[in-house]
Amino acid sequence: MSEIRSTARPRNRWTALAAGVPLALAAVGVMAYGSGPGAFRADGQRTVAAAVPVAAPAWAAEVADGFASVNALGQNGTYGGRDGRTVTVTTLADLEKYATAAEPYVIVVAAAITMNPVGKEIKVASDKTIVGRGTSGQIVGGGFFLGQGVHNVIIRNLTIRDSYQGVWNDKDHDFDGIQMDGAHHVWIDHNDFRRMADGLIDSRKDTTYVTVSWNKLSDNNKTFGIGWTENVTAALTIHHNWFRETEQRNPSTDNVAQAHLYNNYLEDVAGTGINSSYGNYSRGNTKMVLENSYFQGMKNPVQKDSTASVVQRGNVFSGTSGRNESGGTAFDPKAYYGYTLDKAADVPALLRSGAGPRSSIGAVSTVGTSAAATITVAKDGSGQYTSVQKAVDAVPAGNASRVVILVGPGTYRETVKVPSNKPHVTIQGSGAGRKDTEIVYNNAAGTAKPGGGTYGTSGSASVAVEADDFQARNLTISNDFDEGKNQSLSGHQAVALRTAADKVFLDGVIVNGDQDTLLLDTAAKDRLGRVYVTNSYVTGNVDFIFGRASAVIDRSVITLKKRWDGSSAGYITAPSTAAGRKGILINRSTVNGDVSSAGFYLGRPWHAGGDASLDPQTTVRESTLSAAIRTTPWTDMSGFSWKDDRFAEYRNTGPGAGSASGDRPHLNDSQAAGQTPAAWLGDWTPTAG
């Protein structure tokens, strides 16, 4: 797909990382992770009463994209406190102590911290990263203040909420989530802001070189204000944010020299007590570039003053009314930094699953846990290796603890295999998004092997994982075999990713191909193989999620693609589940794609090798199905009837959903209670590492 194949790349974040991180971290570095969600067990028993120094994890080395990445005002990009110690805090006193300190810190908020008094805004000093641990870090009843000259600050993965004092248009309580007065180089990312007495975010008084990304902003009146100055100097990037049920300032952008807004989702839900008054507003002498955003139900979705500019490209407006304006000239964002646009039509599903705090951010270890090594890969030679496979080869056989292979932005045209004797490996892209780092090859089942014979379906994989406890995040894995140019070849199955292991965790990835994209297998027919895929994209057209693993596709986007000849027909799943095992569960996900209506089946039973003892299973529940899905969504395969196996739906929506019938079985509530991600994964809780 064009939106995944885009060659536009953000500024090379790996180069900035190597230049600014202490040598020990940039080379081999250490970081550590706990055994449960974040640094703690799922039952919450491992809590920390005070700030605890910890080793720096990989996410602490991540740096901003957009205008916050630009070298200006004596600050080369925004990397927060990565050059300092990492501390974990659970009290207001400790949070304030480290946030206001002169030296750099990575501050992990591991609990809900209530501000006292209500409305308190901690005065954050320069060179700080303040990040929530998983989804547990919360700031309640107050927020943060960044004053004149404060710079190089990252605020990520927090829920900042509830300073609201009962007055909707409150003019007496200036209680913001984040207020910036004259700061520069600030990255606000993956937070959940809601119900504040004043603004969720205020960027004031010439605050500049700011990036606001992947946040959820909701249930508020004055949402995101920018301005409070007569000067026209500020530069901001605002991308991949979900504005939901917010009345005004979405954002209001006054006297901003460069305002780049893209891939945001503005949603006014009908029939509620909150009604939008306007969406994106270009005020004063602002120059705004507005790209590939999605406006749903908004009143006055885009408006501008006569003195301001708005250049619109590729936006979608659904059920909107009132002013929708553009005009004037602006600027070219790519003159300042690289970026990649998602299709506007995909933005709602992408942000519903991806905006706000993530479990994979903020995971750290406490004192006494084992450390995990980091191996670095970079195309430009600034890492330890230029090849992902060479980094895998460097992992010791029989390794007993987590090894993170941190892969810099770029396209890595190679095949990668993680063998069974190298468990606990994470392959993680270090770019601004999952499209920035891509591992790709083009073998197909019928491709000739150098030593004779052909690769076969499983051997065609661009990335093959045979080791337990494998994780991948923030990257793309593709097979770009061209069926159209290889019609004479027998065997067009072309796997992007094959897993044949237990406890495989894929978070924030794109798996891209055509036929047989994602093979989720087990090490043997009698072996358990659990796979959890979340916040991800899987693309293809024929049997492109298949295999005998017990696999959960959760809160992800399944994108249907046309065949090589332009036809729209195919099958999403082809399970080959062993009897007594669980198969493929698609949960709370979206099925979409630029294909014709009623051409795709949800699945068919794959009895591999004609094995009649198999009992294939696919359940699709609480998901949004496009019109591409056939009204009879299951079909037979190789002489085996789907009705003899396990195929069902539960509470799906969208134009491709349908009522229960003999050709479209639905689970009842009691049956559905036993077909959940927790039931599929059993005693395993996927945890970022």
N, C-alpha and C positions, 0 to 999 in steps of 0.2 A: 504494500500500500504506500501511496506517495507520502502520507503523513509520517510514516515510520521510516521510510527510506531517505528522508530529507538529509542532505549532506551538510546543512548548516550546523555549526558547532559553537557552543559557548567558548569564551576565552579559556585557554588551557589552564585549568585549575591546578593540574598537577605541577606545572612549572612554578606557580605561586607557592604551592605547598612545599616543594623542595627548597625554595629560597627562604622560607620563613620559619620552618619547623626546626627544632633542635636536631642536630645530626643523628643522634641516636634514634629518634622517632622516624625521621625521614628515611633512614636506612633500614634497620631491622626493627627498632622500636618495640615496646611492649604495651599491651593493653590487656585488660582482663574483664571477664564477664561472669556473672553469677549463674546459678543453675536454674532459676525460675525467671518469670517475667522481669525484665530489667535486671537489677542486681539482687533481686529478692525472690523468695519462694512465693508460689501462687497463694499460699495460705496467709501470707503477710507476716509470718513470724520473725523474719529477719528484718527488723527495723533498726534505724540508727538514731540515737537520741541527739547527737551533736554532729558537727561537721567532721567528716572522716577523709583524710587524704587518700587518693586512689591513683592507679596508673592511668595514663591518658588513653581512652579508647579511640577507635578509628573515626567515629562521627565527630570527635572533637577537632579533627584536622580538616573537616569540610569547610569550604569557604564560599562566600556569596557569589551569585551571578548578578546580571543586570548592572545598573549604575553603581551599586555598592562594590562591584568588582573593579571599578575604574581607578587608575593611578592618578590621584589629584590631591591637592591641599596637603602634600607631604605624607599621604597615607596610600600605600600600594595595596588596594583591595581591602576586604573585610574578613578577618579571620578570628576576631574576638580574643579569647584568653588562651588560645592553644599553646602559647609559649610558657604558660605558667602551670601551676599545680591544678589538679582536679580535686574538688571537694564535694561532698554530698551533704546537703542541709535539710533539716526537717523543722526548724524553728525560725521565727521572724528575726530573732537576734542574730543567728548565724547567717541568714540570708543577707541582712543589712551589713553585717560586719565585712563579708567578702565582696559584696557588690559595690561598696563604697571605698574599698581599699585602693591604694595607689598602684600595687603590683597586679599583673595579669592573673586571672583565675578562670577556670572552667567550673561553674557552679551548678551542680545537679540538684534540682529541687525534687525531693523524694516523698513529698506528702502535700496535703492541702494546708497551706499557711494562711492564716487569717490576719489581715492588717489591723493594727491597733494604733491610733483610732481609725475608724472607718474613713476611707478616702485617702489614707496615707499613700504617698508615692515615694518609693525609695530612690534616692539620688544616686544613680548608677555612674560610676567612674569609667574612664576609658579602658580598653583592652580587657573586656569581659565577655564571656559566654555564659548566659543564664539559660538553662535547658531543663525541661521536665523529664523525669525518669519514666520512660514509657508513657502510659496514659495517667499516671498517678500524680504528676506535679501540677498543683493548682495554687493560684494567688486569689484569695477571696476578699472582696471588699476594698480593693485598692489596686495599685499598680506600680509603674516605674516612671521616673523622670530623668531625662537626659538633657543637661543644661548646655550653655554656650561652650563650644570647643570640645565637648565630649565626643570621642570618636572610637571607631573600631569596636563596636558592640554588636553582639549577636543575642537575640532573644528568640528561643525556639521551643516548640513542643510543650507549651504550657496551656492550661486553661486559666484564663483571667476573667473573673466574673463577679457580679453581684455587689456593686457599690450603689445600685439603684435605691433612691430614697422615696419612692412612691409618687413622684411628680414626673409625668412624661416629658414635658418640655422644661426641664429643670434649669433655672438660671441662677440658682443659689449654691449649688454644690458642683464644683469643678473637679469631679472625681473621674479621672481618665484611666483607661487601661495602660496605655503608653503615651506620654507626652514628651515631645522633643522640641526644645527651644534653642536653635542655633547649633545643633549637633551635626556631625557628618560621618559617613561610612557606617551605616547601621543596616543590619539584616534582621528582618522580622519574619519568621518562617514557621509554618506548621503549628500555629497556635489556634486556640478556640476562644474567641472574645464574645462575651454576651452580658447583657443587662447591667450596664454601667450608668451612673448618674449623668455623665456627660459623654465625652467621646470614647469610642473604643480605641481609636488611634488618632492623635493630633500631631501633625508635623508642621511646626510653626517657626517663624522668625528666621527664614533662610536656612533651615535644616536641609541638607543636600547629600547626594550620593547615598540614597536609601533604596533598598529593595524590600518589597513586601510580597511574600509568596506563600502559596499553599495554606492560607489561613481560612478559618471559618468565622464569619462575623454575623451575628444574629441577634434578634430580639432587642433592638435598640433604636433610639430616635436619631441622635447625632452620631453617625457611625465613624466616618473617617474624613477629617478635615485637614486640608493642606493650604497654608498661606500665612495670614496674619503679618503681611509685610508689603511694602511698596516696591521692594527690589524684585527683579526678575532674574534670579540666578540659580534657583534650585533645580536639581535633576533627580527624578524618581522613576523606578520601575515597579509596576504593580501587576503581578501575573499569577494566574491560577489561584484566585481567591474566590470563595463562595460567600456572597452577600445574600442572606436569607432573612426575610421579614425585618428589614431595616428601612426606616422612613426617609431619611435624608442623609446627605454627605456620603455618597456611595461610589467614589469619593467626590467631594467638592474640592476642586483644584484651582487655586487662585494664585496668579502671578508666578507660575512655574515655567522655567525656560525650556525644560524638556520633561514631559510627562509621557511615559510609555506604558500603556495599559494593554495587556493581551491575555487571552484565554481565561478571563474571569467569568463567573456565573452569577448573574443578578436575578434573584427569584422573589417575586411577590406572590405569596400563596393566597388564593381567592378565599373569601369567607372568613377571614380572621379579623382581629381587632387592630392589626397593624397594616397600614396602607402606605405604599411608597408615594412620595411627593416628586422625586426625580431620581435618576440613576447617576450616570457619569456627567459631571458638570464642569465645563472648561470656562473659568472665570478670569476677569481682568485681562492680562496679556499672556495668558498661558498658551503654550503650543503643545497640543496633545496628539499623539498617535494611538489609535484605538483599533486593535486587531483581533479577529477570531474569538470574540467574546459572545456569550449567549445571554440574552435578556428575555426573561419569561414573566409575563404579567405585569411588567413595570409601567408605571405612568411616567411620561416624559423621560424615556430611557436615556437619551443623549441630548444635552442642550449646551449652548454656548452663548457667552456674551458677544456683543458686536465687535469687541476689541480682541477677542480670543480666537484661536484656531482649533479645529478638530479635523484630522484626516482619518477617515474610517476605511477599513479594509476587512472584508470577509466575516462581518458580524452576523448573527442570527437573532431575529426578533420574533417572538412567539407570544401572541395575545397582548402585545403592548399597545399603548395609546398615548396621544399627546405628542410633544415635541421630540423629534428625532432629527438632529441637525448635524451638519458638517460644513466645512468651508475654511478657507485660508490655507496657508502653507505651514509646515511644521519642520521636521528634521528626519534624518535617517538613523534609526537606532543602531544599525549595523556599523555605523561610523564610530560607535563607542564600544560595542561588545557584540559577540555572536549570540544567537538564540535560535530555538527551534519552535515552530508553531504547531500545536495540536489542531486538528480539524474542529471548527466551532461546534459542529453537530455532536461531537464526542465529549464536549466539555461538561455537560451536566453529570453524566455517568462517571467521568473521570474525577470530578471534584466531590461528588457524593461519597466515593470510596476513598479518595486520597487526601482531601483537605483536613486540616486539624492535626492533633497530636498522633504520633505513630509509636507503636511498641518498639520499633527498631531504632529509635533515637533515644538517647539518654541512658542506655544500658551500661552500667559500670560494675566494677567489683569493689567489695569492701576489703579491708586489710585481712590477709590470710587466705584469700582465694588464689588459685593458680593463675599465672599470667598466660596470655595468648600472644604468639608471635605475629608480626605483620611482615609480609613479603610484598614489595612494591614492583609494579609493572608499568612502564611508560613507553610509548612509541618513540618519544624524542630522546631516549637514553638517560633520562634523569632518574629513573628507578633502578632497582637491582637487575631487572630483566626487561627485555623488549617483547617477550613472548609469554602468553599465559601458560602454555604447556610447560615451558621451562620453569616457571614458578611452581607449578604443581610438582614437577620432578624434584624440586628442591625440598619439598615437604618430606620429613623423615618417615620411612615405613613404620607402621605401628604407632604413630603419634598418639599420645594419650590426651591431648588438650587442643583447644581451638587454634587453628592457624588461619589468619585472614589474609587473602591475596587481594590487595587493593590495586585496582586496575585504572590507570589514567584514561582520559578521554581519547577517542580514536577508534578506528576500525581495525580489528585484529583478524586477518584472514588466515585462519588456521583451524585445525581440529584439536579438541581438548578432551583428554580422558583423565578422570579422577579414579584411580584403581581402588579395588576393595580394601587394600591394606593401608589406605590413607584416609581414615575417618576424620570427622570434626573440621572439615575445610569449609571456609566461606570465600566465595568469589564475589567481590563487591566493586562496582564502578565508583570512581571518585568524582565523576562529573556532576554538573548541576542537576541533571535528570537522567532518566533511564535510557534515553536515546543517545546520550553522549558517548557511551562506551558500548561497542558492538563486537561480539564474536560471531564470525560468519564463515561458512564454507558452502560448497555446492555439490557434494556427493549425492548420488541417488542410489536406490537399490540396484539398478542395472549398471552403475558406473564400474568400469574395469579397475581392478586393483593392480598395483604395480607388480606384484608377484604372481598374478594370474587369478582368474575367477572374478567375481563381482562382490560388492560390499554387502548386498542384501539390505533389507529394511533397517534392522537394528544397527548394522555397521555403517549406515549412511549418516549417522548423527554428527552434527557439528560439535556438540558437547555431549559427552557420555559420562554419566555419574554412576559408579558402582560401589561407592563408599557410603556407609551409614552416616547420619548426622551431618549431611551436606546442606549448605545454605547458599543462596544466590540472591543478590539484591542490587537494585539501581543500575541495571544494564539490559542490553538487548542481546538475545541469542537467536540467530537466523540461519536458515538454509535457503540460499537464493538460486537453487537449481532451476533452470529455465526449461519447462516442459515444452513450450512452443518450439524451441530450437533443437530439441532432442527427441523428436517424434519417432525416430528410427530406433531409439534405445528401448529395450524391454525392461520395465521396472522403473516407474516414475515416483515411487514412494521416496520421500526426501525428508528425513527427520532433522529437526533443529536441535531438540534436546531429548535425550534418552536418560531416564533414571531407572536403575535396577538396584534399589537400596531401600532401607527403612529410615524414617524420620528425616525426610527431605523437605526443606522449607524454602519456598520461593516467594519473595516479598518485593514488590515494586519492580517487576521485570516485564519485558516484552519477549514473547516467544513467537517468532514469525516464520511462516512457511506457507505451503500450499497443501499438498497431500501428506498426511501423517506427520504433522508438525511436532506434536508433543507426545512422546511415547513414555507412559508411566507404567513401569514394569516392576517385577520383583526379581530377586536374585535367583529364585527357583520357584517352581509351581507350589511347593509346600512352604515357602517362606513368606512372612509378612512383609509388606512394603507399603508404608504410609507416606503420603505426600500431601503437603498443605500449601496451596497457592493462594495468595491474597494480594489485593491492590495491584493486579497485573493485567496484561493484555495477552490473549492467545489468538492468533490469526491463522486462517486456513480455509480449505474448502471440502476436502474428502477425509473422513475418519481422522480428523486432526487433533483429537484428544482421545487416546486409545491405550489399551494395555490392561494388565491384570492387577495393578496396584489398587490399594484402598486410598482413593484420592479425593480431596476436597478442593474445589475451585470456588473460592469465597470472595464476595465483594469485588469481582473482577469484570473485565469486559472481554467478551468473546466476539471477535470481528470476523464476519463472513466475507470471503473473497470470491470473485468470479474465477472460473476455470481459465486455462490458458487460451481457449478459443472464444472467450467472452461469454460463455453460457453461465447461468446462475442455477446450479444444482449441486447438491452434496449432502454430507452427513457430518454432524458435529462430533459425536462420540461413537466409539466402537470398543466397548468393554469386553475383556476376556476373563472375567472374574472367576476364580476357583469357587467351587461349591463351599458354602459356609463362610465365605469371606464377604467383605463389603466392597462395592465397586467404585463407581464415579458418582460423586455428589456435587452438583452445581447449586450453590446457595447464594441468594441475594446478589445475583450478578446481572449483567446486561448482555443481551445478544443483539448485535447490530451489524451494519455493513452496507456498502454500496452495491447491492445485488437486487435482483428482481423479486417480486412477491412469490410466496408459496413454492419455493424451489428447494428448501433445505429440510432435512429430517433432523430431529434432535439426536437420534442414534439408531444403531442396529447392533445385533449380537455377533461378536467375533468369536467363533469357536476355533481358536487357532489350531491348525493342523487337523481340523475335523474332529476335535476332541469333544465328544458328546457329554462328558462328565462335567464340563464347565457350566457355570450358571451366571452368565453376564448380567450386570446391574448398572443402570443409570437412573438417578433421581434428579429432577430439576425442580427446585422449590423456590418460591418467593422471589422469582427473577422476572425481569422485564424482557419480553420476547418481541422482536420486530416482526413485521409482516412477511419476512422471508421464510418463516417457519410454516410448514405444511399443516393443514387442518388435521391430518392423520400423521402425527409427528414421529412415529416409530415404524420401522420396516424390517423385513427379513434379510438374511445374509447367508450366502453359500448353502442354501437348503435348510437353514435353521430358522424357525419361526420366533419372532420377538415375543410372541404371546406365551411361549414356553419358558421364558426367562423373566427377568425382573426390570421392568421399565415403568416409570410412573412420574407424575407431576404433583405439585402441591402449591396452590395459591399463587400461580404465576399471573402476571399482568401484561398489558401491551397488546398491540394488534395481532400478534402471533399466538396469544393465549387462547384457550378454548375450554368449553365446559366438558365435564366428564362424560365418557361414552365407552362402549365396548372397544373402540379403536383409540381411545384416549383415556387410559385409567388415571384416576386421581387418588391420592392417599386421603384417608380420613384423618381427623385430628389425632386420634390415638396412634395410628400408624406413623404419622409425621413426627410424633414425639420421639420415636426411636430412630429417626433418620435425620440426625443433626451432625454438625461438625464434631461435637464432643463425642457422640457415639462412634463416629468414624475413626477418630484418633485415639480413643481409649485412654490409656495412662500417660499419653504423651501430650504435653502442652508446648507447642512451638514457641521458642523464645529466641530473640535476636542474639546473635553471637558473632 
